[in-house]
Amino acid sequence: MRLAALLEPRCLLACALALPAVLDAAPAPWYQWRSKIDARLVCAQTSLGPGWEQASGPYRDAHCERRIVGK
C-alpha cells in the first residue's frame, strides 16, 4: 500500500476509530473445569464440552493460580 493511500481522510478516520478498541484488548480469562465423570480438574479458556462444568475462575494464567479480582 502506498503512503499516500494511508494518509487519505477515510483511512485516518478508520484508524482513529479502531485504535481505542485495540488498546483496550485483553486476553481471554482462564477457568477451572471439572469433569462430570471423574471430577478431574483442568484449566482452559473455554468449555471442554458437555461432560465438563465450570468449577472456578476467572484466572489470569494457564495454571489457574492467579485469580482475576473485580474492578
N, C-alpha and C positions, 0 to 999 in steps of 0.2 A: 504494500500500500504506500502511496506517495505521501510525503509530509503535508503537502497542500490539502490532500483529502482529509487528513486528520484535523486540520485547522478549520474546516467548514463549521458554520454555526450549529448545524444539526448534530454533527459528531461531538462537538464540545458540549452541547446540551445533554446528549445521551450519556456521555462520560460523567458529567457533573451530577446527573440524577442517579447513576449507578454506584457512584463512589461511596455514599453512606451505607448502602447495603453490603458492599464488600468489606468495609471497615468494621461492620457490626457482626460479621460472620463468626461463628464459634463451632467447635467440633461437637458432634452429637454426644450426649451423655451415655454412660455405660450403666448396666443394671445387672443384678444377680438374678439368674433364672433357676427355678427348682424343677427337677424332673417329677412328673406326676406318678412315675412308675417306681423309682427307687430313691427319690428325694435328693439326688445328686445336685450340687450347685455348680453353675457355670456362669462366667462373666461374659456378657455380649451386649452390643448396642441395640439389637433388635431381637424379637422373639425367635426362638429356635423351632417353633411350630406348635401344633395343638397339644402336644404332650408336655408342654412346659408352662409354668406360671411365674409371674414376676414375684421374686422373693424380697428384694430390697433395692434401694437406689434412689436417686441417681448418683453416680460416681464420676470422678474426673479421669480416672485411669483404667487401663485394661485389666488390672489386677483386682478391681473393685475394692480398693483400700482407702482412697481419698474421697470422702463424701462431698457433694456439692451442697453448700449451705444456702438457704434462701436469701434473696436480696432484701 
